[in-house]
Amino acid sequence: MNFLLNCILGIVIGSGAILPGISSGVICVIFGIYEKLIDSVLNFFKDVKNNFKFLFSIITGVIIGVFIFSNILKFFLFQFPLQTKSIFIGLILGSIPSLFKEANKNSKFRLKYLLYTLIAFIIGIVSVILENKIEINSVNQNVSYIYLILSGFSMSIGIIVPGVSSTVILMIMGIYNIYLSSISNLYFPVLIPMGIGIVLGSIILMKITNFLLKHFYEKTFYSIIGFALGSIFVLLPDETTVINGIISLICIILGFYIFNLIKK
């Protein structure tokens, strides 16, 4: 059962690595596996059996999510954008009480910690604004391997740091279309160097995040909450009527319920 659930979470994480505005890091935080994922990678050899079982199930799901189910999710976002986005909003909102509880597990709540939430929240909103302003242009198709590795390294920021969309980074670097096309066609001359960059970047950023969680746990976690809340704005509908508002509210409640069901 744990393998299946982790695999499903991996599918959602994998889809988040493709869809504009949705951060894989936030998805990990929402479902409470962010710290465990970092710890399993960095301390793999301390408990090889359990870490392998956990990472294998997540990675299996991510691969399925990237290459198969991301297209299904894209279909729902295209055909039923209001309902799909509202369910994601419900999932995020449903996770917030758990995140606050997790943030305060080692010490009592302090009002000053909300400043970190506010700063991260503003950064999340700025990320949304950037994504709406940036045109999705491609660089020359004959881009160098060094640039692809650098792009993968930069993309890892959006994968590891909650609330920072990796698609925004790829758009800025002008390689988003090449990335999507290479995944669709399994074009390994692009995927391999980008994969190398993602692995290198992820390891470095995981070490930094792990350090912050160990030495500045509350401040780091309250920042993560801010990033999670900021990511809601990319999911808000452009136009809202009374009927759409009711539908959206129902789907938000459904997403909230789904999260609590999975959490149990």
C-alpha positions as YAML, in Angstrom:
chain: A
units: angstrom
residues:
- id: 1
  name: MET
  ca: [0.00, 0.00, 0.00]
- id: 2
  name: ASN
  ca: [2.84, 2.41, 0.87]
- id: 3
  name: PHE
  ca: [4.52, 1.68, -2.46]
- id: 4
  name: LEU
  ca: [1.33, 2.44, -4.39]
- id: 5
  name: LEU
  ca: [0.67, 5.65, -2.44]
- id: 6
  name: ASN
  ca: [4.27, 6.85, -2.87]
- id: 7
  name: CYS
  ca: [4.09, 5.98, -6.55]
- id: 8
  name: ILE
  ca: [0.92, 8.08, -6.92]
- id: 9
  name: LEU
  ca: [2.64, 10.98, -5.14]
- id: 10
  name: GLY
  ca: [5.60, 10.55, -7.50]
- id: 11
  name: ILE
  ca: [3.25, 10.80, -10.50]
- id: 12
  name: VAL
  ca: [1.93, 14.12, -9.21]
- id: 13
  name: ILE
  ca: [5.48, 15.34, -8.49]
- id: 14
  name: GLY
  ca: [6.57, 14.33, -12.00]
- id: 15
  name: SER
  ca: [3.64, 16.19, -13.53]
- id: 16
  name: GLY
  ca: [4.59, 19.25, -11.48]
- id: 17
  name: ALA
  ca: [8.00, 19.27, -13.15]
- id: 18
  name: ILE
  ca: [6.31, 19.88, -16.52]
- id: 19
  name: LEU
  ca: [3.24, 22.01, -15.90]
- id: 20
  name: PRO
  ca: [3.78, 25.79, -15.82]
- id: 21
  name: GLY
  ca: [3.39, 27.35, -12.39]
- id: 22
  name: ILE
  ca: [3.28, 24.15, -10.37]
- id: 23
  name: SER
  ca: [6.34, 23.55, -8.21]
- id: 24
  name: SER
  ca: [7.43, 19.98, -7.50]
- id: 25
  name: GLY
  ca: [8.85, 21.19, -4.20]
- id: 26
  name: VAL
  ca: [5.46, 22.51, -3.10]
- id: 27
  name: ILE
  ca: [3.82, 19.20, -4.02]
- id: 28
  name: CYS
  ca: [6.35, 17.37, -1.83]
- id: 29
  name: VAL
  ca: [5.63, 19.78, 1.03]
- id: 30
  name: ILE
  ca: [1.84, 19.48, 0.59]
- id: 31
  name: PHE
  ca: [1.95, 15.72, 1.01]
- id: 32
  name: GLY
  ca: [4.46, 15.79, 3.85]
- id: 33
  name: ILE
  ca: [7.36, 14.00, 2.16]
- id: 34
  name: TYR
  ca: [9.70, 16.95, 1.57]
- id: 35
  name: GLU
  ca: [12.01, 16.36, 4.54]
- id: 36
  name: LYS
  ca: [11.86, 12.58, 4.17]
- id: 37
  name: LEU
  ca: [12.81, 12.82, 0.51]
- id: 38
  name: ILE
  ca: [15.84, 15.00, 1.25]
- id: 39
  name: ASP
  ca: [16.91, 12.80, 4.17]
- id: 40
  name: SER
  ca: [16.54, 9.60, 2.12]
- id: 41
  name: VAL
  ca: [18.80, 10.94, -0.63]
- id: 42
  name: LEU
  ca: [21.48, 12.51, 1.57]
- id: 43
  name: ASN
  ca: [21.56, 9.64, 4.09]
- id: 44
  name: PHE
  ca: [20.91, 6.83, 1.64]
- id: 45
  name: PHE
  ca: [23.66, 4.51, 2.94]
- id: 46
  name: LYS
  ca: [22.57, 4.83, 6.57]
- id: 47
  name: ASP
  ca: [19.47, 2.75, 5.84]
- id: 48
  name: VAL
  ca: [19.86, 1.41, 2.32]
- id: 49
  name: LYS
  ca: [16.86, -0.96, 2.40]
- id: 50
  name: ASN
  ca: [14.20, 1.48, 3.56]
- id: 51
  name: ASN
  ca: [15.63, 4.45, 1.66]
- id: 52
  name: PHE
  ca: [15.78, 2.41, -1.54]
- id: 53
  name: LYS
  ca: [12.17, 1.24, -1.16]
- id: 54
  name: PHE
  ca: [10.96, 4.80, -0.57]
- id: 55
  name: LEU
  ca: [13.02, 6.44, -3.33]
- id: 56
  name: PHE
  ca: [12.29, 3.67, -5.84]
- id: 57
  name: SER
  ca: [8.52, 4.12, -5.40]
- id: 58
  name: ILE
  ca: [8.78, 7.91, -5.69]
- id: 59
  name: ILE
  ca: [11.13, 7.81, -8.70]
- id: 60
  name: THR
  ca: [8.93, 5.22, -10.43]
- id: 61
  name: GLY
  ca: [5.97, 7.55, -10.00]
- id: 62
  name: VAL
  ca: [7.95, 10.57, -11.20]
- id: 63
  name: ILE
  ca: [8.96, 8.77, -14.40]
- id: 64
  name: ILE
  ca: [5.36, 7.72, -15.03]
- id: 65
  name: GLY
  ca: [4.19, 11.25, -14.23]
- id: 66
  name: VAL
  ca: [6.68, 12.93, -16.57]
- id: 67
  name: PHE
  ca: [6.25, 10.63, -19.56]
- id: 68
  name: ILE
  ca: [2.63, 9.44, -19.30]
- id: 69
  name: PHE
  ca: [0.27, 11.03, -16.79]
- id: 70
  name: SER
  ca: [1.46, 14.58, -17.35]
- id: 71
  name: ASN
  ca: [-0.42, 14.48, -20.66]
- id: 72
  name: ILE
  ca: [-3.58, 13.34, -18.85]
- id: 73
  name: LEU
  ca: [-3.20, 16.19, -16.36]
- id: 74
  name: LYS
  ca: [-2.63, 18.59, -19.24]
- id: 75
  name: PHE
  ca: [-5.89, 17.33, -20.77]
- id: 76
  name: PHE
  ca: [-7.83, 18.08, -17.58]
- id: 77
  name: LEU
  ca: [-6.16, 21.49, -17.26]
- id: 78
  name: PHE
  ca: [-7.16, 22.29, -20.85]
- id: 79
  name: GLN
  ca: [-10.67, 20.82, -20.81]
- id: 80
  name: PHE
  ca: [-11.60, 21.56, -17.18]
- id: 81
  name: PRO
  ca: [-9.16, 24.28, -16.05]
- id: 82
  name: LEU
  ca: [-11.42, 25.78, -13.38]
- id: 83
  name: GLN
  ca: [-12.19, 22.45, -11.69]
- id: 84
  name: THR
  ca: [-8.63, 21.09, -11.92]
- id: 85
  name: LYS
  ca: [-6.95, 24.24, -10.63]
- id: 86
  name: SER
  ca: [-9.52, 24.59, -7.84]
- id: 87
  name: ILE
  ca: [-8.81, 21.05, -6.65]
- id: 88
  name: PHE
  ca: [-5.09, 21.92, -6.52]
- id: 89
  name: ILE
  ca: [-5.95, 25.02, -4.47]
- id: 90
  name: GLY
  ca: [-7.94, 22.81, -2.10]
- id: 91
  name: LEU
  ca: [-4.99, 20.45, -1.76]
- id: 92
  name: ILE
  ca: [-2.67, 23.33, -0.87]
- id: 93
  name: LEU
  ca: [-5.12, 24.88, 1.61]
- id: 94
  name: GLY
  ca: [-5.75, 21.46, 3.14]
- id: 95
  name: SER
  ca: [-2.03, 21.09, 3.80]
- id: 96
  name: ILE
  ca: [-1.55, 24.44, 5.57]
- id: 97
  name: PRO
  ca: [-2.76, 23.36, 9.07]
- id: 98
  name: SER
  ca: [-0.42, 20.34, 8.91]
- id: 99
  name: LEU
  ca: [2.46, 22.55, 7.78]
- id: 100
  name: PHE
  ca: [1.97, 24.97, 10.69]
- id: 101
  name: LYS
  ca: [1.81, 22.02, 13.07]
- id: 102
  name: GLU
  ca: [5.02, 20.63, 11.58]
- id: 103
  name: ALA
  ca: [6.73, 24.04, 11.77]
- id: 104
  name: ASN
  ca: [5.99, 24.28, 15.50]
- id: 105
  name: LYS
  ca: [6.87, 20.72, 16.47]
- id: 106
  name: ASN
  ca: [10.17, 21.73, 18.08]
- id: 107
  name: SER
  ca: [9.18, 25.04, 19.67]
- id: 108
  name: LYS
  ca: [6.24, 27.31, 20.41]
- id: 109
  name: PHE
  ca: [4.77, 29.65, 17.80]
- id: 110
  name: ARG
  ca: [6.45, 33.06, 17.55]
- id: 111
  name: LEU
  ca: [4.85, 35.93, 15.70]
- id: 112
  name: LYS
  ca: [8.16, 36.99, 14.14]
- id: 113
  name: TYR
  ca: [8.28, 33.74, 12.15]
- id: 114
  name: LEU
  ca: [5.36, 35.00, 10.06]
- id: 115
  name: LEU
  ca: [7.77, 37.55, 8.55]
- id: 116
  name: TYR
  ca: [9.55, 34.67, 6.77]
- id: 117
  name: THR
  ca: [6.17, 33.41, 5.55]
- id: 118
  name: LEU
  ca: [5.33, 36.88, 4.21]
- id: 119
  name: ILE
  ca: [8.67, 37.28, 2.39]
- id: 120
  name: ALA
  ca: [8.40, 33.83, 0.80]
- id: 121
  name: PHE
  ca: [4.75, 34.54, -0.08]
- id: 122
  name: ILE
  ca: [5.77, 37.72, -1.92]
- id: 123
  name: ILE
  ca: [8.54, 35.85, -3.79]
- id: 124
  name: GLY
  ca: [5.94, 33.24, -4.81]
- id: 125
  name: ILE
  ca: [3.64, 35.96, -6.19]
- id: 126
  name: VAL
  ca: [6.52, 37.62, -8.05]
- id: 127
  name: SER
  ca: [7.31, 34.22, -9.61]
- id: 128
  name: VAL
  ca: [3.70, 34.02, -10.86]
- id: 129
  name: ILE
  ca: [3.88, 37.54, -12.32]
- id: 130
  name: LEU
  ca: [7.17, 36.70, -14.06]
- id: 131
  name: GLU
  ca: [5.67, 33.58, -15.59]
- id: 132
  name: ASN
  ca: [2.73, 35.56, -16.99]
- id: 133
  name: LYS
  ca: [5.08, 38.18, -18.47]
- id: 134
  name: ILE
  ca: [7.72, 35.89, -19.96]
- id: 135
  name: GLU
  ca: [7.28, 34.81, -23.56]
- id: 136
  name: ILE
  ca: [8.04, 31.14, -24.20]
- id: 137
  name: ASN
  ca: [10.81, 31.51, -26.76]
- id: 138
  name: SER
  ca: [13.29, 28.81, -27.68]
- id: 139
  name: VAL
  ca: [17.00, 29.22, -28.13]
- id: 140
  name: ASN
  ca: [18.77, 27.71, -31.10]
- id: 141
  name: GLN
  ca: [18.05, 23.99, -31.39]
- id: 142
  name: ASN
  ca: [21.81, 23.33, -31.59]
- id: 143
  name: VAL
  ca: [22.33, 24.47, -28.01]
- id: 144
  name: SER
  ca: [25.57, 23.30, -26.39]
- id: 145
  name: TYR
  ca: [25.79, 20.45, -23.86]
- id: 146
  name: ILE
  ca: [27.27, 22.88, -21.31]
- id: 147
  name: TYR
  ca: [24.22, 25.11, -21.65]
- id: 148
  name: LEU
  ca: [21.89, 22.11, -21.29]
- id: 149
  name: ILE
  ca: [23.72, 21.01, -18.12]
- id: 150
  name: LEU
  ca: [23.48, 24.58, -16.79]
- id: 151
  name: SER
  ca: [19.76, 24.62, -17.65]
- id: 152
  name: GLY
  ca: [19.23, 21.36, -15.78]
- id: 153
  name: PHE
  ca: [21.21, 22.69, -12.83]
- id: 154
  name: SER
  ca: [19.05, 25.84, -12.78]
- id: 155
  name: MET
  ca: [15.89, 23.78, -13.17]
- id: 156
  name: SER
  ca: [16.79, 21.88, -10.00]
- id: 157
  name: ILE
  ca: [16.12, 25.10, -8.07]
- id: 158
  name: GLY
  ca: [12.45, 24.83, -9.06]
- id: 159
  name: ILE
  ca: [12.39, 21.14, -8.17]
- id: 160
  name: ILE
  ca: [13.96, 21.47, -4.70]
- id: 161
  name: VAL
  ca: [12.87, 24.95, -3.56]
- id: 162
  name: PRO
  ca: [9.11, 24.95, -2.82]
- id: 163
  name: GLY
  ca: [7.15, 27.61, -4.70]
- id: 164
  name: VAL
  ca: [9.82, 28.33, -7.33]
- id: 165
  name: SER
  ca: [8.52, 27.01, -10.65]
- id: 166
  name: SER
  ca: [11.13, 25.19, -12.74]
- id: 167
  name: THR
  ca: [9.18, 26.13, -15.87]
- id: 168
  name: VAL
  ca: [9.74, 29.83, -15.13]
- id: 169
  name: ILE
  ca: [13.49, 29.17, -15.01]
- id: 170
  name: LEU
  ca: [13.42, 27.25, -18.29]
- id: 171
  name: MET
  ca: [11.37, 30.02, -19.92]
- id: 172
  name: ILE
  ca: [13.90, 32.62, -18.80]
- id: 173
  name: MET
  ca: [16.69, 30.47, -20.26]
- id: 174
  name: GLY
  ca: [14.70, 30.07, -23.49]
- id: 175
  name: ILE
  ca: [14.71, 26.29, -23.40]
- id: 176
  name: TYR
  ca: [11.19, 25.40, -22.22]
- id: 177
  name: ASN
  ca: [9.91, 24.30, -25.65]
- id: 178
  name: ILE
  ca: [13.06, 22.25, -26.30]
- id: 179
  name: TYR
  ca: [12.57, 20.57, -22.91]
- id: 180
  name: LEU
  ca: [8.92, 19.66, -23.61]
- id: 181
  name: SER
  ca: [9.70, 18.47, -27.14]
- id: 182
  name: SER
  ca: [12.62, 16.32, -25.93]
- id: 183
  name: ILE
  ca: [10.42, 14.64, -23.30]
- id: 184
  name: SER
  ca: [7.64, 13.96, -25.82]
- id: 185
  name: ASN
  ca: [10.09, 12.45, -28.33]
- id: 186
  name: LEU
  ca: [12.52, 10.91, -25.81]
- id: 187
  name: TYR
  ca: [15.35, 12.91, -27.37]
- id: 188
  name: PHE
  ca: [18.26, 11.78, -25.17]
- id: 189
  name: PRO
  ca: [20.94, 14.18, -26.54]
- id: 190
  name: VAL
  ca: [18.98, 16.90, -24.69]
- id: 191
  name: LEU
  ca: [17.55, 14.85, -21.80]
- id: 192
  name: ILE
  ca: [20.88, 13.31, -20.66]
- id: 193
  name: PRO
  ca: [22.88, 16.55, -20.18]
- id: 194
  name: MET
  ca: [19.85, 18.24, -18.58]
- id: 195
  name: GLY
  ca: [19.47, 15.20, -16.33]
- id: 196
  name: ILE
  ca: [23.13, 15.50, -15.27]
- id: 197
  name: GLY
  ca: [22.56, 19.15, -14.38]
- id: 198
  name: ILE
  ca: [19.37, 18.35, -12.45]
- id: 199
  name: VAL
  ca: [21.12, 15.63, -10.40]
- id: 200
  name: LEU
  ca: [24.13, 17.84, -9.57]
- id: 201
  name: GLY
  ca: [21.95, 20.81, -8.70]
- id: 202
  name: SER
  ca: [19.50, 18.76, -6.65]
- id: 203
  name: ILE
  ca: [22.26, 17.22, -4.50]
- id: 204
  name: ILE
  ca: [23.82, 20.62, -3.77]
- id: 205
  name: LEU
  ca: [20.46, 22.27, -3.01]
- id: 206
  name: MET
  ca: [19.35, 19.33, -0.87]
- id: 207
  name: LYS
  ca: [22.50, 19.73, 1.24]
- id: 208
  name: ILE
  ca: [21.79, 23.45, 1.64]
- id: 209
  name: THR
  ca: [18.13, 22.82, 2.50]
- id: 210
  name: ASN
  ca: [19.06, 20.07, 4.93]
- id: 211
  name: PHE
  ca: [21.50, 22.44, 6.65]
- id: 212
  name: LEU
  ca: [18.81, 25.14, 6.92]
- id: 213
  name: LEU
  ca: [16.27, 22.67, 8.32]
- id: 214
  name: LYS
  ca: [18.77, 21.44, 10.92]
- id: 215
  name: HIS
  ca: [19.96, 24.86, 12.08]
- id: 216
  name: PHE
  ca: [17.05, 27.19, 11.25]
- id: 217
  name: TYR
  ca: [14.12, 24.77, 11.24]
- id: 218
  name: GLU
  ca: [11.25, 27.11, 12.17]
- id: 219
  name: LYS
  ca: [12.41, 29.96, 9.93]
- id: 220
  name: THR
  ca: [12.93, 27.60, 6.99]
- id: 221
  name: PHE
  ca: [9.58, 25.86, 7.42]
- id: 222
  name: TYR
  ca: [7.64, 29.11, 7.79]
- id: 223
  name: SER
  ca: [9.30, 30.23, 4.54]
- id: 224
  name: ILE
  ca: [8.16, 27.00, 2.90]
- id: 225
  name: ILE
  ca: [4.59, 27.74, 4.03]
- id: 226
  name: GLY
  ca: [4.84, 31.16, 2.38]
- id: 227
  name: PHE
  ca: [6.01, 29.61, -0.88]
- id: 228
  name: ALA
  ca: [3.13, 27.11, -0.74]
- id: 229
  name: LEU
  ca: [0.56, 29.89, -0.21]
- id: 230
  name: GLY
  ca: [2.12, 31.98, -2.98]
- id: 231
  name: SER
  ca: [1.74, 29.12, -5.46]
- id: 232
  name: ILE
  ca: [-2.07, 29.38, -5.10]
- id: 233
  name: PHE
  ca: [-2.07, 32.56, -7.19]
- id: 234
  name: VAL
  ca: [-0.93, 30.78, -10.34]
- id: 235
  name: LEU
  ca: [-4.01, 28.56, -10.04]
- id: 236
  name: LEU
  ca: [-6.62, 31.30, -9.60]
- id: 237
  name: PRO
  ca: [-9.09, 31.54, -12.54]
- id: 238
  name: ASP
  ca: [-8.74, 34.53, -14.89]
- id: 239
  name: GLU
  ca: [-12.45, 35.23, -15.05]
- id: 240
  name: THR
  ca: [-15.03, 34.36, -12.41]
- id: 241
  name: THR
  ca: [-18.83, 34.33, -12.66]
- id: 242
  name: VAL
  ca: [-21.24, 33.34, -9.90]
- id: 243
  name: ILE
  ca: [-21.63, 29.84, -11.36]
- id: 244
  name: ASN
  ca: [-17.87, 29.44, -11.79]
- id: 245
  name: GLY
  ca: [-17.35, 30.69, -8.26]
- id: 246
  name: ILE
  ca: [-19.70, 28.02, -6.88]
- id: 247
  name: ILE
  ca: [-18.05, 25.30, -8.98]
- id: 248
  name: SER
  ca: [-14.61, 26.48, -7.89]
- id: 249
  name: LEU
  ca: [-15.63, 26.49, -4.21]
- id: 250
  name: ILE
  ca: [-17.01, 22.94, -4.47]
- id: 251
  name: CYS
  ca: [-13.78, 21.73, -6.11]
- id: 252
  name: ILE
  ca: [-11.64, 23.53, -3.50]
- id: 253
  name: ILE
  ca: [-13.59, 21.74, -0.76]
- id: 254
  name: LEU
  ca: [-13.13, 18.48, -2.69]
- id: 255
  name: GLY
  ca: [-9.36, 19.06, -2.89]
- id: 256
  name: PHE
  ca: [-9.29, 19.87, 0.83]
- id: 257
  name: TYR
  ca: [-11.14, 16.61, 1.55]
- id: 258
  name: ILE
  ca: [-8.87, 14.58, -0.76]
- id: 259
  name: PHE
  ca: [-5.77, 15.88, 1.02]
- id: 260
  name: ASN
  ca: [-7.13, 15.00, 4.47]
- id: 261
  name: LEU
  ca: [-8.19, 11.57, 3.16]
- id: 262
  name: ILE
  ca: [-4.67, 10.90, 1.86]
- id: 263
  name: LYS
  ca: [-3.12, 12.33, 5.04]
- id: 264
  name: LYS
  ca: [-5.08, 9.82, 7.15]
...
